[in-house]
């Protein structure tokens, strides 16, 4: 398998999360996200519902999607890893 192989669904999910974080911090509807990412309505629906089920997205009463609270834990874990990697590099070089 080539190292440049990507899974399109993972790329699209990443684009959804990135779009909400950077371009639409107030949230976006399914139609807006589908248009922004270039997904069909049915693919967007399935992806958004799946991301909602795993807690990476939340949908409010107006059917607007927002980044989900589960991402806080993932960000915190990434932050801890970043700090420990930095500390390790400093200790290794020191």
TADAJO-V152355 format. One record per pair of residues at least 6 apart in sequence whose ideal C-beta (glycine too) atoms are under 6 Angstrom apart, sorted by the first residue. I is the first residue (numbers start at 1). J is the second residue. If there is no record, write none. Layout:
i	j
I	J
I	J
//
This chain:
i	j
12	37
15	37
16	33
16	37
19	36
20	67
27	64
27	65
27	66
28	65
29	64
30	44
30	48
33	44
34	41
34	44
48	65
51	57
52	59
55	68
55	70
56	68
56	70
56	71
57	65
57	68
58	66
58	68
59	65
//
